[in-house]
């Protein structure tokens, strides 16, 4: 339990840090918009690895199943999500 509580403290600090960044760099966002961003972004991160890094077995299974799938980098996937969540123009990389 102690390790879980330590993890949750760090997680809480991370949520607050991201909220502070959003408030600083996107002051036009309302409180509920910052909350929406956080609760869209963080669950996405937990599932991101499987989409960005396929194991050999996963890649072979996709090929055998004839699934036309492109693996993108963690950066590419994350940048696209953040850009869409914050409604930032595609060519603006000044996050």
N, CA, C and O atoms as a GROMACS GRO file, in nm:
protein
  380
    1UNK      N    1   0.082  -0.119   0.000
    1UNK     CA    2   0.000   0.000   0.000
    1UNK      C    3   0.087   0.125   0.000
    1UNK      O    4   0.054   0.224  -0.066
    2UNK      N    5   0.196   0.120   0.074
    2UNK     CA    6   0.285   0.236   0.083
    2UNK      C    7   0.339   0.277  -0.054
    2UNK      O    8   0.346   0.396  -0.085
    3UNK      N    9   0.376   0.178  -0.136
    3UNK     CA   10   0.428   0.208  -0.270
    3UNK      C   11   0.319   0.265  -0.360
    3UNK      O   12   0.346   0.353  -0.443
    4UNK      N   13   0.198   0.216  -0.345
    4UNK     CA   14   0.087   0.269  -0.423
    4UNK      C   15   0.062   0.415  -0.386
    4UNK      O   16   0.041   0.499  -0.473
    5UNK      N   17   0.064   0.445  -0.257
    5UNK     CA   18   0.044   0.582  -0.212
    5UNK      C   19   0.156   0.673  -0.264
    5UNK      O   20   0.129   0.785  -0.308
    6UNK      N   21   0.280   0.625  -0.262
    6UNK     CA   22   0.391   0.703  -0.318
    6UNK      C   23   0.369   0.730  -0.466
    6UNK      O   24   0.389   0.842  -0.514
    7UNK      N   25   0.327   0.627  -0.538
    7UNK     CA   26   0.300   0.643  -0.681
    7UNK      C   27   0.189   0.745  -0.703
    7UNK      O   28   0.200   0.831  -0.790
    8UNK      N   29   0.082   0.736  -0.626
    8UNK     CA   30  -0.031   0.828  -0.641
    8UNK      C   31   0.010   0.972  -0.608
    8UNK      O   32  -0.041   1.065  -0.670
    9UNK      N   33   0.098   0.989  -0.514
    9UNK     CA   34   0.149   1.125  -0.484
    9UNK      C   35   0.223   1.181  -0.605
    9UNK      O   36   0.202   1.295  -0.644
   10UNK      N   37   0.310   1.099  -0.664
   10UNK     CA   38   0.385   1.142  -0.783
   10UNK      C   39   0.289   1.168  -0.899
   10UNK      O   40   0.305   1.265  -0.973
   11UNK      N   41   0.191   1.082  -0.914
   11UNK     CA   42   0.091   1.099  -1.020
   11UNK      C   43   0.014   1.230  -1.000
   11UNK      O   44  -0.008   1.305  -1.095
   12UNK      N   45  -0.026   1.256  -0.878
   12UNK     CA   46  -0.097   1.381  -0.847
   12UNK      C   47  -0.012   1.502  -0.878
   12UNK      O   48  -0.062   1.602  -0.931
   13UNK      N   49   0.117   1.496  -0.846
   13UNK     CA   50   0.208   1.606  -0.876
   13UNK      C   51   0.220   1.625  -1.027
   13UNK      O   52   0.228   1.738  -1.075
   14UNK      N   53   0.220   1.516  -1.101
   14UNK     CA   54   0.227   1.524  -1.247
   14UNK      C   55   0.101   1.590  -1.303
   14UNK      O   56   0.110   1.675  -1.392
   15UNK      N   57  -0.015   1.550  -1.253
   15UNK     CA   58  -0.140   1.612  -1.298
   15UNK      C   59  -0.139   1.762  -1.272
   15UNK      O   60  -0.179   1.840  -1.358
   16UNK      N   61  -0.094   1.802  -1.153
   16UNK     CA   62  -0.088   1.945  -1.119
   16UNK      C   63   0.011   2.019  -1.208
   16UNK      O   64  -0.016   2.132  -1.249
   17UNK      N   65   0.124   1.957  -1.238
   17UNK     CA   66   0.225   2.020  -1.323
   17UNK      C   67   0.170   2.042  -1.464
   17UNK      O   68   0.192   2.148  -1.523
   18UNK      N   69   0.100   1.943  -1.517
   18UNK     CA   70   0.042   1.959  -1.651
   18UNK      C   71  -0.065   2.065  -1.650
   18UNK      O   72  -0.074   2.146  -1.742
   19UNK      N   73  -0.147   2.067  -1.547
   19UNK     CA   74  -0.250   2.171  -1.537
   19UNK      C   75  -0.186   2.310  -1.529
   19UNK      O   76  -0.235   2.404  -1.591
   20UNK      N   77  -0.078   2.323  -1.453
   20UNK     CA   78  -0.007   2.451  -1.445
   20UNK      C   79   0.050   2.492  -1.580
   20UNK      O   80   0.043   2.609  -1.618
   21UNK      N   81   0.105   2.396  -1.654
   21UNK     CA   82   0.157   2.425  -1.789
   21UNK      C   83   0.045   2.472  -1.881
   21UNK      O   84   0.061   2.569  -1.955
   22UNK      N   85  -0.067   2.403  -1.876
   22UNK     CA   86  -0.180   2.443  -1.959
   22UNK      C   87  -0.227   2.584  -1.923
   22UNK      O   88  -0.255   2.665  -2.012
   23UNK      N   89  -0.235   2.614  -1.795
   23UNK     CA   90  -0.279   2.747  -1.752
   23UNK      C   91  -0.180   2.854  -1.796
   23UNK      O   92  -0.220   2.966  -1.831
   24UNK      N   93  -0.052   2.821  -1.796
   24UNK     CA   94   0.050   2.918  -1.835
   24UNK      C   95   0.055   2.939  -1.986
   24UNK      O   96   0.055   3.052  -2.034
   25UNK      N   97   0.058   2.829  -2.061
   25UNK     CA   98   0.078   2.839  -2.205
   25UNK      C   99  -0.050   2.850  -2.287
   25UNK      O  100  -0.047   2.889  -2.403
   26UNK      N  101  -0.163   2.814  -2.226
   26UNK     CA  102  -0.293   2.824  -2.292
   26UNK      C  103  -0.393   2.889  -2.195
   26UNK      O  104  -0.488   2.825  -2.151
   27UNK      N  105  -0.369   3.017  -2.161
   27UNK     CA  106  -0.452   3.083  -2.060
   27UNK      C  107  -0.598   3.097  -2.100
   27UNK      O  108  -0.684   3.121  -2.015
   28UNK      N  109  -0.628   3.082  -2.229
   28UNK     CA  110  -0.766   3.094  -2.274
   28UNK      C  111  -0.850   2.971  -2.239
   28UNK      O  112  -0.973   2.976  -2.247
   29UNK      N  113  -0.784   2.860  -2.200
   29UNK     CA  114  -0.858   2.740  -2.163
   29UNK      C  115  -0.930   2.759  -2.030
   29UNK      O  116  -0.873   2.811  -1.934
   30UNK      N  117  -1.054   2.717  -2.026
   30UNK     CA  118  -1.130   2.722  -1.902
   30UNK      C  119  -1.090   2.605  -1.814
   30UNK      O  120  -1.027   2.510  -1.861
   31UNK      N  121  -1.125   2.610  -1.687
   31UNK     CA  122  -1.093   2.501  -1.593
   31UNK      C  123  -1.140   2.365  -1.645
   31UNK      O  124  -1.065   2.268  -1.642
   32UNK      N  125  -1.264   2.360  -1.693
   32UNK     CA  126  -1.317   2.232  -1.741
   32UNK      C  127  -1.245   2.186  -1.868
   32UNK      O  128  -1.237   2.065  -1.892
   33UNK      N  129  -1.193   2.277  -1.949
   33UNK     CA  130  -1.118   2.239  -2.069
   33UNK      C  131  -0.982   2.181  -2.031
   33UNK      O  132  -0.935   2.086  -2.095
   34UNK      N  133  -0.920   2.236  -1.928
   34UNK     CA  134  -0.794   2.179  -1.879
   34UNK      C  135  -0.818   2.040  -1.821
   34UNK      O  136  -0.739   1.948  -1.843
   35UNK      N  137  -0.926   2.025  -1.747
   35UNK     CA  138  -0.961   1.894  -1.691
   35UNK      C  139  -0.989   1.794  -1.804
   35UNK      O  140  -0.943   1.680  -1.798
   36UNK      N  141  -1.062   1.837  -1.904
   36UNK     CA  142  -1.090   1.749  -2.019
   36UNK      C  143  -0.960   1.706  -2.086
   36UNK      O  144  -0.946   1.589  -2.124
   37UNK      N  145  -0.868   1.798  -2.101
   37UNK     CA  146  -0.738   1.765  -2.162
   37UNK      C  147  -0.668   1.657  -2.079
   37UNK      O  148  -0.623   1.556  -2.132
   38UNK      N  149  -0.658   1.680  -1.949
   38UNK     CA  150  -0.586   1.589  -1.861
   38UNK      C  151  -0.648   1.449  -1.863
   38UNK      O  152  -0.576   1.350  -1.869
   39UNK      N  153  -0.781   1.442  -1.859
   39UNK     CA  154  -0.846   1.311  -1.855
   39UNK      C  155  -0.864   1.249  -1.993
   39UNK      O  156  -0.919   1.139  -2.005
   40UNK      N  157  -0.820   1.316  -2.096
   40UNK     CA  158  -0.808   1.256  -2.229
   40UNK      C  159  -0.664   1.212  -2.251
   40UNK      O  160  -0.639   1.104  -2.305
   41UNK      N  161  -0.570   1.296  -2.209
   41UNK     CA  162  -0.429   1.273  -2.236
   41UNK      C  163  -0.370   1.159  -2.153
   41UNK      O  164  -0.304   1.071  -2.209
   42UNK      N  165  -0.392   1.158  -2.023
   42UNK     CA  166  -0.328   1.058  -1.938
   42UNK      C  167  -0.376   0.916  -1.963
   42UNK      O  168  -0.293   0.825  -1.968
   43UNK      N  169  -0.507   0.891  -1.979
   43UNK     CA  170  -0.546   0.754  -2.014
   43UNK      C  171  -0.488   0.710  -2.148
   43UNK      O  172  -0.454   0.593  -2.167
   44UNK      N  173  -0.476   0.804  -2.241
   44UNK     CA  174  -0.415   0.776  -2.370
   44UNK      C  175  -0.271   0.729  -2.352
   44UNK      O  176  -0.228   0.634  -2.417
   45UNK      N  177  -0.197   0.795  -2.265
   45UNK     CA  178  -0.057   0.759  -2.244
   45UNK      C  179  -0.040   0.615  -2.196
   45UNK      O  180   0.054   0.547  -2.236
   46UNK      N  181  -0.130   0.570  -2.112
   46UNK     CA  182  -0.118   0.434  -2.058
   46UNK      C  183  -0.134   0.328  -2.167
   46UNK      O  184  -0.077   0.220  -2.155
   47UNK      N  185  -0.210   0.357  -2.272
   47UNK     CA  186  -0.229   0.262  -2.379
   47UNK      C  187  -0.140   0.287  -2.500
   47UNK      O  188  -0.143   0.210  -2.596
   48UNK      N  189  -0.061   0.391  -2.496
   48UNK     CA  190   0.019   0.434  -2.610
   48UNK      C  191   0.125   0.334  -2.653
   48UNK      O  192   0.147   0.315  -2.772
   49UNK      N  193   0.190   0.272  -2.560
   49UNK     CA  194   0.305   0.187  -2.590
   49UNK      C  195   0.270   0.077  -2.692
   49UNK      O  196   0.348   0.052  -2.784
   50UNK      N  197   0.158   0.014  -2.675
   50UNK     CA  198   0.120  -0.095  -2.766
   50UNK      C  199   0.100  -0.046  -2.910
   50UNK      O  200   0.121  -0.121  -3.005
   51UNK      N  201   0.059   0.078  -2.925
   51UNK     CA  202   0.039   0.133  -3.059
   51UNK      C  203   0.170   0.179  -3.122
   51UNK      O  204   0.183   0.178  -3.245
   52UNK      N  205   0.265   0.218  -3.040
   52UNK     CA  206   0.391   0.271  -3.092
   52UNK      C  207   0.499   0.164  -3.107
   52UNK      O  208   0.584   0.173  -3.195
   53UNK      N  209   0.495   0.064  -3.020
   53UNK     CA  210   0.601  -0.036  -3.020
   53UNK      C  211   0.537  -0.174  -3.024
   53UNK      O  212   0.490  -0.225  -2.923
   54UNK      N  213   0.535  -0.233  -3.140
   54UNK     CA  214   0.479  -0.367  -3.152
   54UNK      C  215   0.587  -0.471  -3.130
   54UNK      O  216   0.700  -0.457  -3.179
   55UNK      N  217   0.552  -0.575  -3.057
   55UNK     CA  218   0.648  -0.684  -3.040
   55UNK      C  219   0.660  -0.758  -3.172
   55UNK      O  220   0.579  -0.739  -3.263
   56UNK      N  221   0.760  -0.842  -3.183
   56UNK     CA  222   0.778  -0.922  -3.304
   56UNK      C  223   0.652  -1.004  -3.329
   56UNK      O  224   0.604  -1.011  -3.442
   57UNK      N  225   0.598  -1.067  -3.225
   57UNK     CA  226   0.477  -1.149  -3.240
   57UNK      C  227   0.359  -1.065  -3.288
   57UNK      O  228   0.283  -1.107  -3.375
   58UNK      N  229   0.344  -0.946  -3.232
   58UNK     CA  230   0.234  -0.858  -3.273
   58UNK      C  231   0.248  -0.819  -3.421
   58UNK      O  232   0.150  -0.821  -3.496
   59UNK      N  233   0.368  -0.786  -3.461
   59UNK     CA  234   0.391  -0.746  -3.600
   59UNK      C  235   0.366  -0.863  -3.695
   59UNK      O  236   0.306  -0.846  -3.801
   60UNK      N  237   0.411  -0.983  -3.657
   60UNK     CA  238   0.387  -1.101  -3.740
   60UNK      C  239   0.238  -1.132  -3.748
   60UNK      O  240   0.187  -1.168  -3.855
   61UNK      N  241   0.169  -1.120  -3.636
   61UNK     CA  242   0.025  -1.147  -3.634
   61UNK      C  243  -0.050  -1.048  -3.722
   61UNK      O  244  -0.143  -1.086  -3.794
   62UNK      N  245  -0.011  -0.921  -3.718
   62UNK     CA  246  -0.075  -0.821  -3.804
   62UNK      C  247  -0.053  -0.855  -3.951
   62UNK      O  248  -0.144  -0.843  -4.033
   63UNK      N  249   0.069  -0.897  -3.983
   63UNK     CA  250   0.102  -0.933  -4.122
   63UNK      C  251   0.020  -1.054  -4.166
   63UNK      O  252  -0.038  -1.055  -4.274
   64UNK      N  253   0.016  -1.157  -4.080
   64UNK     CA  254  -0.058  -1.279  -4.113
   64UNK      C  255  -0.208  -1.251  -4.126
   64UNK      O  256  -0.275  -1.311  -4.209
   65UNK      N  257  -0.259  -1.160  -4.042
   65UNK     CA  258  -0.401  -1.125  -4.047
   65UNK      C  259  -0.432  -1.026  -4.160
   65UNK      O  260  -0.547  -0.988  -4.181
   66UNK      N  261  -0.326  -0.986  -4.232
   66UNK     CA  262  -0.339  -0.891  -4.342
   66UNK      C  263  -0.400  -0.758  -4.297
   66UNK      O  264  -0.484  -0.699  -4.365
   67UNK      N  265  -0.354  -0.713  -4.181
   67UNK     CA  266  -0.396  -0.583  -4.129
   67UNK      C  267  -0.292  -0.481  -4.172
   67UNK      O  268  -0.175  -0.491  -4.138
   68UNK      N  269  -0.337  -0.384  -4.247
   68UNK     CA  270  -0.248  -0.277  -4.293
   68UNK      C  271  -0.233  -0.176  -4.179
   68UNK      O  272  -0.315  -0.086  -4.165
   69UNK      N  273  -0.130  -0.191  -4.101
   69UNK     CA  274  -0.112  -0.110  -3.980
   69UNK      C  275   0.023  -0.040  -3.986
   69UNK      O  276   0.124  -0.101  -4.020
   70UNK      N  277   0.023   0.087  -3.953
   70UNK     CA  278   0.147   0.164  -3.949
   70UNK      C  279   0.180   0.194  -3.804
   70UNK      O  280   0.098   0.248  -3.730
   71UNK      N  281   0.301   0.160  -3.763
   71UNK     CA  282   0.346   0.196  -3.629
   71UNK      C  283   0.407   0.335  -3.635
   71UNK      O  284   0.499   0.360  -3.714
   72UNK      N  285   0.357   0.425  -3.553
   72UNK     CA  286   0.410   0.560  -3.542
   72UNK      C  287   0.490   0.570  -3.414
   72UNK      O  288   0.472   0.490  -3.322
   73UNK      N  289   0.578   0.667  -3.408
   73UNK     CA  290   0.658   0.686  -3.286
   73UNK      C  291   0.570   0.740  -3.174
   73UNK      O  292   0.462   0.794  -3.198
   74UNK      N  293   0.618   0.725  -3.052
   74UNK     CA  294   0.548   0.782  -2.937
   74UNK      C  295   0.532   0.932  -2.957
   74UNK      O  296   0.426   0.988  -2.928
   75UNK      N  297   0.636   0.997  -3.006
   75UNK     CA  298   0.630   1.142  -3.030
   75UNK      C  299   0.519   1.175  -3.131
   75UNK      O  300   0.437   1.263  -3.105
   76UNK      N  301   0.516   1.106  -3.244
   76UNK     CA  302   0.417   1.135  -3.347
   76UNK      C  303   0.274   1.118  -3.294
   76UNK      O  304   0.189   1.204  -3.316
   77UNK      N  305   0.250   1.008  -3.226
   77UNK     CA  306   0.116   0.983  -3.174
   77UNK      C  307   0.077   1.085  -3.068
   77UNK      O  308  -0.035   1.136  -3.068
   78UNK      N  309   0.170   1.115  -2.978
   78UNK     CA  310   0.141   1.210  -2.870
   78UNK      C  311   0.123   1.350  -2.925
   78UNK      O  312   0.030   1.421  -2.885
   79UNK      N  313   0.210   1.392  -3.016
   79UNK     CA  314   0.199   1.526  -3.073
   79UNK      C  315   0.065   1.543  -3.144
   79UNK      O  316   0.000   1.647  -3.128
   80UNK      N  317   0.023   1.443  -3.221
   80UNK     CA  318  -0.106   1.453  -3.290
   80UNK      C  319  -0.222   1.466  -3.192
   80UNK      O  320  -0.314   1.544  -3.215
   81UNK      N  321  -0.219   1.390  -3.084
   81UNK     CA  322  -0.326   1.399  -2.985
   81UNK      C  323  -0.327   1.537  -2.918
   81UNK      O  324  -0.432   1.601  -2.910
   82UNK      N  325  -0.211   1.582  -2.872
   82UNK     CA  326  -0.204   1.712  -2.803
   82UNK      C  327  -0.250   1.823  -2.896
   82UNK      O  328  -0.324   1.912  -2.856
   83UNK      N  329  -0.205   1.817  -3.020
   83UNK     CA  330  -0.244   1.919  -3.119
   83UNK      C  331  -0.396   1.921  -3.135
   83UNK      O  332  -0.455   2.029  -3.140
   84UNK      N  333  -0.458   1.806  -3.143
   84UNK     CA  334  -0.603   1.801  -3.161
   84UNK      C  335  -0.677   1.843  -3.034
   84UNK      O  336  -0.777   1.914  -3.040
   85UNK      N  337  -0.628   1.798  -2.919
   85UNK     CA  338  -0.695   1.835  -2.794
   85UNK      C  339  -0.690   1.984  -2.769
   85UNK      O  340  -0.784   2.042  -2.714
   86UNK      N  341  -0.580   2.047  -2.808
   86UNK     CA  342  -0.564   2.191  -2.786
   86UNK      C  343  -0.601   2.273  -2.909
   86UNK      O  344  -0.589   2.395  -2.908
   87UNK      N  345  -0.647   2.206  -3.014
   87UNK     CA  346  -0.690   2.271  -3.137
   87UNK      C  347  -0.581   2.363  -3.193
   87UNK      O  348  -0.604   2.481  -3.221
   88UNK      N  349  -0.461   2.306  -3.208
   88UNK     CA  350  -0.345   2.380  -3.257
   88UNK      C  351  -0.327   2.347  -3.405
   88UNK      O  352  -0.343   2.232  -3.446
   89UNK      N  353  -0.293   2.447  -3.482
   89UNK     CA  354  -0.268   2.426  -3.624
   89UNK      C  355  -0.156   2.326  -3.645
   89UNK      O  356  -0.063   2.318  -3.565
   90UNK      N  357  -0.165   2.248  -3.752
   90UNK     CA  358  -0.072   2.138  -3.778
   90UNK      C  359   0.074   2.184  -3.788
   90UNK      O  360   0.163   2.113  -3.742
   91UNK      N  361   0.099   2.299  -3.847
   91UNK     CA  362   0.237   2.343  -3.868
   91UNK      C  363   0.297   2.415  -3.747
   91UNK      O  364   0.415   2.448  -3.748
   92UNK      N  365   0.218   2.438  -3.644
   92UNK     CA  366   0.267   2.509  -3.526
   92UNK      C  367   0.326   2.408  -3.429
   92UNK      O  368   0.251   2.338  -3.359
   93UNK      N  369   0.457   2.400  -3.423
   93UNK     CA  370   0.526   2.304  -3.335
   93UNK      C  371   0.575   2.370  -3.207
   93UNK      O  372   0.660   2.314  -3.138
   94UNK      N  373   0.524   2.488  -3.175
   94UNK     CA  374   0.572   2.561  -3.057
   94UNK      C  375   0.485   2.530  -2.937
   94UNK      O  376   0.422   2.618  -2.880
   95UNK      N  377   0.483   2.404  -2.899
   95UNK     CA  378   0.408   2.367  -2.779
   95UNK      C  379   0.492   2.400  -2.661
   95UNK      O  380   0.451   2.378  -2.547
   0.00000   0.00000   0.00000
